[in-house]
Amino acid sequence: MAMASLFLNADDASPASLTDLCLTYVSQNLECFCTKLPDGSLCFREAVLFPQELADQLLAKMATEGLLNDSTVGVFRNCEYLRLRRACIRTARISAEAFQKALCPHRLLELDATRVNADLTIPDILHRLATNKYCQESLQRLVLTGLTMCSLVEQSRYRFSTLLGLRSLSLANVDFYDSGLVDVCSLPRLESLDLSNTSVTNLSPLLGLKERLRSLTLHQLKRLEMSTAQLLGVIGQLNVLQHLDISDDKQFTSDVARQLLAQRGILPALVSLDVSGRKQVTDAAVRAFVEERPGMTFVGLLATDAGFSDFLSGEGNLKVTGEANETQICEALRRYSEREGFVREALFHLFSLTHVMEKPRPDILKNNVSRRNLFTQSRRFLQVLLFFCFVFLQLQKNCLLSLCSDRILQEVPFNRFEAAKLVMQWLCNHEDQNMQRMAVAIISILAAKLSTEQTAQLGAELFIVKQLLHIVRQKANQNVVDATLKFTLSALWNLTDESPTTCRHFIENQGLDLFIKVLESFPNESSIQQKVLGLLNNIAEVRELHAELMVQSFLDHISALLHSPEVEVSYFAAGILAHLTSRGEEAWVLSPGLRCTLLEQLHAVIMKWPTPECEMVAYRSFNPFFPLLECFHTPGVQLWAAWAMQHVCSKNASRYCSMLLEEGGLDQLELVHTHPQTHRDVKLLAESILDSLQRHRARTGQPAHTGRRLAPQ
């Protein structure tokens, strides 16, 4: 770790202040100075009068040290001796009742409730603050970053507009909607608003604040439905706006920044503009914008194409976040400490400067990273490992090697969803073949361990699907079958499972044509065929995409693979045909004769399948099979669904019989078994599954559901 010595020097550390040491001691030994009341809350034994600012500092210290809870917050109930004005309860674990009893009686000027526990919701805070008539007028700053809003019904009961004195409001990372914005924009004194990463779709209510709003933060508005012209039409009317942040660390391709910079005369009072992460930004456009507003003091240009001219160096009165030099990078680390994507981007560029550093530079991390506690937030080895993976290039290979372990990825507890996103982002920026292989291996395994919701969220990111398809395309063009191709196909298979959005991304980015090419390129590779067909099964489960699959050339391939001697391949080909033919003749757009032929072949092939020695595939739910069991006019479709159920239930009864019972499969199968139109072959399979269910039910009852469908590794 020689490189780290460029930054870290223990002798350079500054001692803590006496005040800070005393506050730390008191907060960590609070019970020594207190008695416990009948309700479990603490109270100082002696009526100690704290200076007002010291009371604020004690509360903040208890919160940052993780010591603020329903018991310890009780010491602030005595408003006469511990008077709070600027209350910081960030990440605290306190209930709504404790919040009301200990904090709401104070005449608060500010309240920072960033990421408090879910037991204290935004409606709770608004309701409890409203019980103090002084708070309604005195509270000027309210930070609710990362809090829970609860139901829309509860939201509608308690309004921000009761806090008439509010001047600054932060709702970053809150599930906050348009109706709430209308309420907020009725506040008579509001001057600063942060809507970052909220669910707002329309910003038109901001026009109600156009004569007084001075600061507006719109970082990563994920659900905005306004066009660029509509958005700028609103922003352009905010006549007194001084600070505007339209950055986006997801690096979307919207041209809002380019068009804003090009508009002459817009936002004449602006002194600070952040467009970090936005594309189509140039030095010339930024310079022209700044020169038209000589009072500007800051421009955010990290992860853009701008910031490389001397005018934007960041070394003068105009501060700049960017990647062109050390000054810009350090400014980015200072300003973006709570924006994970920008921190990684800045650290990546910081490392690129180390090759020209000849002397230790402890000031860089001391002032930017260590102070922000980025390292101490990583509490587990794997989190630190992932952090270093994206900071130090020379460690990346070793980090990926360490992560690329079945035991670590399958058994060690850590945030697999965040790990998958980090590795995927790395993969999108590097072409090294050996490291690419490890990255896709990690992603394929992690994707199999995620929940349905997390898998869908990961696969819904278009850049992820595009990058994985790019790797498949490379291998197909090279006519190469290797571990990278197999892991990439497995990753796509898992990411499309029960995720219609990911399936749509696959189709819209020519995934079907590519996979046909893969089948043509590797006609004798059954392991490749199985993964390709497994993914296409996921696509076929999405009824809205059936029309995309009803292509003669595609069905020719699937029909041929239906007759594969490898049952694993034939099984997935049959599944695709079962889904496509299940909706009846009215939804079939090709020749009716072709449909009849495929159904006959489907039935005949399934009846010839041998019993596989092991479980071919894992499922997270039987729900996709139930509609197929109801297709009494197409016994081949019913037969495939019943065979699939019987297969997994016979190979892993404890898991799949439990799942089938919980999802109502017993009633469904009994209906199939007794229905007069059910084909005899289907009845026999249904009877076999029912016997398995009855035996399992008699033996174990009905255990909790644990099943989830995954691609085999």
Solvent accessible surface area in square Angstrom, and as a share of the most:
residue,aa,sasa,rsa
1,M,148,0.66
2,A,89,0.69
3,M,31,0.14
4,A,19,0.15
5,S,67,0.43
6,L,31,0.16
7,F,6,0.02
8,L,96,0.48
9,N,72,0.37
10,A,96,0.74
11,D,138,0.72
12,D,62,0.32
13,A,75,0.58
14,S,80,0.51
15,P,127,0.80
16,A,53,0.41
17,S,68,0.44
18,L,136,0.68
19,T,61,0.36
20,D,50,0.26
21,L,100,0.50
22,C,67,0.40
23,L,12,0.06
24,T,33,0.19
25,Y,129,0.49
26,V,32,0.19
27,S,5,0.03
28,Q,103,0.46
29,N,46,0.24
30,L,6,0.03
31,E,119,0.53
32,C,89,0.53
33,F,80,0.33
34,C,5,0.03
35,T,62,0.36
36,K,130,0.55
37,L,63,0.32
38,P,146,0.92
39,D,86,0.45
40,G,26,0.25
41,S,3,0.02
42,L,4,0.02
43,C,51,0.30
44,F,29,0.12
45,R,144,0.53
46,E,129,0.58
47,A,67,0.52
48,V,71,0.41
49,L,113,0.56
50,F,23,0.09
51,P,85,0.53
52,Q,38,0.17
53,E,122,0.55
54,L,53,0.26
55,A,0,0.00
56,D,15,0.08
57,Q,76,0.34
58,L,0,0.00
59,L,0,0.00
60,A,29,0.22
61,K,29,0.12
62,M,0,0.00
63,A,1,0.00
64,T,95,0.55
65,E,74,0.33
66,G,63,0.61
67,L,55,0.28
68,L,4,0.02
69,N,58,0.30
70,D,62,0.32
71,S,33,0.21
72,T,20,0.11
73,V,2,0.01
74,G,4,0.04
75,V,5,0.03
76,F,0,0.00
77,R,76,0.28
78,N,63,0.32
79,C,39,0.23
80,E,121,0.54
81,Y,62,0.24
82,L,4,0.02
83,R,94,0.34
84,L,0,0.00
85,R,58,0.21
86,R,119,0.44
87,A,3,0.02
88,C,25,0.15
89,I,0,0.00
90,R,60,0.22
91,T,67,0.39
92,A,3,0.03
93,R,167,0.61
94,I,2,0.01
95,S,33,0.21
96,A,12,0.10
97,E,101,0.45
98,A,9,0.07
99,F,0,0.00
100,Q,55,0.24
101,K,87,0.37
102,A,0,0.00
103,L,0,0.00
104,C,4,0.02
105,P,65,0.41
106,H,4,0.02
107,R,122,0.45
108,L,0,0.00
109,L,50,0.25
110,E,41,0.19
111,L,0,0.00
112,D,14,0.07
113,A,0,0.00
114,T,1,0.01
115,R,110,0.40
116,V,10,0.06
117,N,19,0.10
118,A,75,0.58
119,D,99,0.51
120,L,1,0.00
121,T,9,0.05
122,I,0,0.00
123,P,1,0.01
124,D,26,0.13
125,I,0,0.00
126,L,4,0.02
127,H,68,0.30
128,R,55,0.20
129,L,0,0.00
130,A,35,0.27
131,T,77,0.45
132,N,16,0.08
133,K,143,0.61
134,Y,100,0.38
135,C,0,0.00
136,Q,49,0.22
137,E,88,0.40
138,S,27,0.17
139,L,0,0.00
140,Q,75,0.33
141,R,91,0.33
142,L,0,0.00
143,V,14,0.08
144,L,0,0.00
145,T,14,0.08
146,G,31,0.29
147,L,9,0.04
148,T,60,0.35
149,M,10,0.04
150,C,56,0.34
151,S,61,0.39
152,L,110,0.55
153,V,113,0.65
154,E,46,0.21
155,Q,24,0.11
156,S,62,0.40
157,R,159,0.58
158,Y,48,0.18
159,R,116,0.43
160,F,6,0.02
161,S,31,0.20
162,T,54,0.31
163,L,0,0.00
164,L,76,0.38
165,G,2,0.02
166,L,0,0.00
167,R,94,0.34
168,S,29,0.19
169,L,2,0.01
170,S,17,0.11
171,L,0,0.00
172,A,10,0.08
173,N,79,0.40
174,V,3,0.02
175,D,72,0.37
176,F,0,0.00
177,Y,67,0.26
178,D,46,0.24
179,S,77,0.50
180,G,14,0.13
181,L,0,0.00
182,V,90,0.52
183,D,13,0.07
184,V,0,0.00
185,C,10,0.06
186,S,66,0.43
187,L,0,0.00
188,P,68,0.42
189,R,104,0.38
190,L,0,0.00
191,E,50,0.22
192,S,32,0.21
193,L,2,0.01
194,D,30,0.16
195,L,0,0.00
196,S,6,0.04
197,N,35,0.18
198,T,0,0.00
199,S,2,0.02
200,V,0,0.00
201,T,31,0.18
202,N,65,0.33
203,L,0,0.00
204,S,47,0.31
205,P,34,0.22
206,L,0,0.00
207,L,55,0.27
208,G,49,0.47
209,L,0,0.00
210,K,69,0.29
211,E,109,0.49
212,R,63,0.23
213,L,0,0.00
214,R,94,0.34
215,S,26,0.17
216,L,1,0.00
217,T,24,0.14
218,L,6,0.03
219,H,12,0.05
220,Q,23,0.10
221,L,24,0.12
222,K,100,0.42
223,R,126,0.46
224,L,47,0.23
225,E,139,0.62
226,M,30,0.14
227,S,59,0.38
228,T,28,0.16
229,A,76,0.59
230,Q,105,0.47
231,L,14,0.07
232,L,5,0.03
233,G,37,0.36
234,V,9,0.05
235,I,0,0.00
236,G,29,0.28
237,Q,77,0.34
238,L,0,0.00
239,N,72,0.37
240,V,43,0.25
241,L,1,0.00
242,Q,63,0.28
243,H,75,0.33
244,L,3,0.02
245,D,18,0.09
246,I,3,0.02
247,S,0,0.00
248,D,3,0.02
249,D,27,0.14
250,K,75,0.32
251,Q,68,0.30
252,F,95,0.40
253,T,106,0.62
254,S,43,0.28
255,D,31,0.16
256,V,4,0.02
257,A,0,0.00
258,R,103,0.38
259,Q,57,0.25
260,L,0,0.00
261,L,10,0.05
262,A,69,0.54
263,Q,73,0.33
264,R,197,0.72
265,G,53,0.51
266,I,13,0.07
267,L,2,0.01
268,P,98,0.61
269,A,40,0.31
270,L,2,0.01
271,V,38,0.22
272,S,15,0.10
273,L,1,0.01
274,D,8,0.04
275,V,0,0.00
276,S,0,0.00
277,G,0,0.00
278,R,23,0.08
279,K,63,0.27
280,Q,80,0.36
281,V,0,0.00
282,T,71,0.41
283,D,34,0.18
284,A,78,0.60
285,A,31,0.24
286,V,2,0.01
287,R,112,0.41
288,A,45,0.35
289,F,5,0.02
290,V,11,0.07
291,E,96,0.43
292,E,71,0.32
293,R,10,0.04
294,P,123,0.77
295,G,48,0.46
296,M,11,0.05
297,T,71,0.41
298,F,8,0.03
299,V,2,0.01
300,G,0,0.00
301,L,0,0.00
302,L,0,0.00
303,A,7,0.06
304,T,8,0.05
305,D,96,0.50
306,A,1,0.01
307,G,1,0.01
308,F,117,0.49
309,S,37,0.24
310,D,135,0.70
311,F,67,0.28
312,L,0,0.00
313,S,26,0.17
314,G,3,0.03
315,E,123,0.55
316,G,47,0.45
317,N,142,0.73
318,L,24,0.12
319,K,85,0.36
320,V,1,0.01
321,T,0,0.00
322,G,0,0.00
323,E,37,0.17
324,A,36,0.28
325,N,35,0.18
326,E,54,0.24
327,T,51,0.29
328,Q,0,0.00
329,I,1,0.00
330,C,25,0.15
331,E,20,0.09
332,A,0,0.00
333,L,2,0.01
334,R,99,0.36
335,R,96,0.35
336,Y,6,0.02
337,S,21,0.14
338,E,113,0.51
339,R,47,0.17
340,E,94,0.42
341,G,19,0.18
342,F,2,0.01
343,V,10,0.06
344,R,42,0.15
345,E,44,0.20
346,A,0,0.00
347,L,4,0.02
348,F,75,0.31
349,H,31,0.14
350,L,4,0.02
351,F,32,0.13
352,S,48,0.31
353,L,36,0.18
354,T,14,0.08
355,H,152,0.68
356,V,96,0.55
357,M,27,0.12
358,E,166,0.74
359,K,152,0.64
360,P,83,0.52
361,R,66,0.24
362,P,26,0.16
363,D,56,0.29
364,I,3,0.01
365,L,11,0.06
366,K,77,0.33
367,N,72,0.37
368,N,9,0.05
369,V,1,0.00
370,S,53,0.34
371,R,138,0.50
372,R,88,0.32
373,N,70,0.36
374,L,24,0.12
375,F,63,0.26
376,T,90,0.52
377,Q,114,0.51
378,S,28,0.18
379,R,211,0.77
380,R,122,0.44
381,F,134,0.56
382,L,7,0.03
383,Q,68,0.30
384,V,50,0.29
385,L,21,0.11
386,L,9,0.04
387,F,39,0.16
388,F,37,0.15
389,C,0,0.00
390,F,21,0.09
391,V,11,0.06
392,F,10,0.04
393,L,67,0.33
394,Q,101,0.45
395,L,40,0.20
396,Q,6,0.02
397,K,95,0.40
398,N,90,0.46
399,C,6,0.03
400,L,1,0.00
401,L,98,0.49
402,S,46,0.30
403,L,2,0.01
404,C,48,0.28
405,S,34,0.22
406,D,93,0.48
407,R,177,0.64
408,I,39,0.20
409,L,0,0.00
410,Q,65,0.29
411,E,112,0.50
412,V,55,0.32
413,P,86,0.54
414,F,23,0.09
415,N,75,0.39
416,R,40,0.15
417,F,23,0.09
418,E,49,0.22
419,A,1,0.01
420,A,0,0.00
421,K,44,0.19
422,L,18,0.09
423,V,1,0.00
424,M,0,0.00
425,Q,44,0.20
426,W,4,0.01
427,L,0,0.00
428,C,43,0.26
429,N,116,0.59
430,H,42,0.19
431,E,98,0.44
432,D,71,0.37
433,Q,94,0.42
434,N,72,0.37
435,M,25,0.11
436,Q,1,0.00
437,R,92,0.34
438,M,13,0.06
439,A,0,0.00
440,V,0,0.00
441,A,4,0.03
442,I,0,0.00
443,I,0,0.00
444,S,0,0.00
445,I,10,0.05
446,L,1,0.00
447,A,1,0.01
448,A,8,0.06
449,K,79,0.33
450,L,3,0.02
451,S,47,0.30
452,T,40,0.23
453,E,126,0.56
454,Q,63,0.28
455,T,0,0.00
456,A,29,0.23
457,Q,104,0.46
458,L,1,0.01
459,G,0,0.00
460,A,38,0.30
461,E,49,0.22
462,L,70,0.35
463,F,77,0.32
464,I,2,0.01
465,V,0,0.00
466,K,99,0.42
467,Q,23,0.10
468,L,0,0.00
469,L,2,0.01
470,H,69,0.31
471,I,0,0.00
472,V,0,0.00
473,R,84,0.30
474,Q,43,0.19
475,K,11,0.05
476,A,5,0.04
477,N,95,0.49
478,Q,102,0.46
479,N,100,0.51
480,V,55,0.32
481,V,47,0.27
482,D,46,0.24
483,A,42,0.33
484,T,6,0.03
485,L,0,0.00
486,K,70,0.30
487,F,59,0.24
488,T,0,0.00
489,L,1,0.00
490,S,2,0.01
491,A,0,0.00
492,L,0,0.00
493,W,6,0.02
494,N,1,0.00
495,L,0,0.00
496,T,0,0.00
497,D,3,0.01
498,E,59,0.27
499,S,1,0.01
500,P,68,0.43
501,T,59,0.34
502,T,0,0.00
503,C,1,0.00
504,R,89,0.32
505,H,32,0.14
506,F,0,0.00
507,I,23,0.12
508,E,106,0.47
509,N,28,0.14
510,Q,109,0.48
511,G,0,0.00
512,L,16,0.08
513,D,93,0.48
514,L,8,0.04
515,F,1,0.00
516,I,22,0.11
517,K,82,0.35
518,V,0,0.00
519,L,9,0.05
520,E,99,0.45
521,S,33,0.21
522,F,12,0.05
523,P,83,0.52
524,N,142,0.73
525,E,65,0.29
526,S,43,0.28
527,S,42,0.27
528,I,0,0.00
529,Q,13,0.06
530,Q,30,0.13
531,K,24,0.10
532,V,0,0.00
533,L,0,0.00
534,G,1,0.01
535,L,1,0.00
536,L,0,0.00
537,N,7,0.04
538,N,3,0.02
539,I,0,0.00
540,A,0,0.00
541,E,41,0.18
542,V,15,0.09
543,R,117,0.43
544,E,132,0.59
545,L,11,0.05
546,H,5,0.02
547,A,72,0.56
548,E,83,0.37
549,L,0,0.00
550,M,11,0.05
551,V,66,0.38
552,Q,84,0.38
553,S,59,0.38
554,F,0,0.00
555,L,2,0.01
556,D,76,0.40
557,H,46,0.20
558,I,0,0.00
559,S,24,0.15
560,A,68,0.53
561,L,23,0.11
562,L,0,0.00
563,H,100,0.45
564,S,21,0.14
565,P,134,0.84
566,E,80,0.36
567,V,17,0.10
568,E,53,0.24
569,V,1,0.00
570,S,1,0.01
571,Y,1,0.00
572,F,6,0.03
573,A,0,0.00
574,A,0,0.00
575,G,0,0.00
576,I,0,0.00
577,L,1,0.00
578,A,0,0.00
579,H,13,0.06
580,L,3,0.01
581,T,1,0.01
582,S,15,0.10
583,R,77,0.28
584,G,21,0.20
585,E,115,0.52
586,E,152,0.68
587,A,23,0.18
588,W,19,0.07
589,V,100,0.57
590,L,44,0.22
591,S,62,0.40
592,P,92,0.58
593,G,43,0.41
594,L,39,0.20
595,R,17,0.06
596,C,65,0.39
597,T,60,0.35
598,L,4,0.02
599,L,24,0.12
600,E,123,0.55
601,Q,54,0.24
602,L,1,0.00
603,H,29,0.13
604,A,48,0.37
605,V,18,0.10
606,I,4,0.02
607,M,101,0.45
608,K,164,0.69
609,W,28,0.10
610,P,87,0.55
611,T,113,0.65
612,P,10,0.07
613,E,171,0.77
614,C,88,0.53
615,E,57,0.26
616,M,8,0.04
617,V,5,0.03
618,A,19,0.15
619,Y,6,0.02
620,R,10,0.03
621,S,12,0.08
622,F,0,0.00
623,N,87,0.44
624,P,27,0.17
625,F,3,0.01
626,F,26,0.11
627,P,60,0.38
628,L,4,0.02
629,L,0,0.00
630,E,97,0.44
631,C,21,0.13
632,F,32,0.14
633,H,154,0.69
634,T,10,0.06
635,P,39,0.24
636,G,2,0.02
637,V,0,0.00
638,Q,0,0.00
639,L,0,0.00
640,W,6,0.02
641,A,0,0.00
642,A,0,0.00
643,W,26,0.09
644,A,0,0.00
645,M,0,0.00
646,Q,49,0.22
647,H,4,0.02
648,V,1,0.00
649,C,2,0.01
650,S,66,0.43
651,K,71,0.30
652,N,43,0.22
653,A,34,0.27
654,S,80,0.52
655,R,55,0.20
656,Y,0,0.00
657,C,0,0.00
658,S,3,0.02
659,M,0,0.00
660,L,0,0.00
661,L,13,0.07
662,E,86,0.39
663,E,45,0.20
664,G,36,0.35
665,G,0,0.00
666,L,24,0.12
667,D,103,0.53
668,Q,30,0.13
669,L,0,0.00
670,E,70,0.31
671,L,93,0.46
672,V,1,0.01
673,H,55,0.24
674,T,97,0.57
675,H,42,0.19
676,P,123,0.78
677,Q,98,0.43
678,T,10,0.06
679,H,69,0.31
680,R,166,0.61
681,D,18,0.09
682,V,0,0.00
683,K,62,0.26
684,L,100,0.50
685,L,31,0.15
686,A,0,0.00
687,E,77,0.35
688,S,39,0.25
689,I,1,0.00
690,L,18,0.09
691,D,67,0.34
692,S,22,0.14
693,L,0,0.00
694,Q,85,0.38
695,R,144,0.53
696,H,3,0.01
697,R,111,0.41
698,A,94,0.73
699,R,156,0.57
700,T,72,0.42
701,G,33,0.31
702,Q,93,0.41
703,P,54,0.34
704,A,81,0.63
705,H,70,0.31
706,T,96,0.56
707,G,4,0.04
708,R,48,0.17
709,R,15,0.05
710,L,33,0.16
711,A,4,0.03
712,P,49,0.31
713,Q,107,0.47
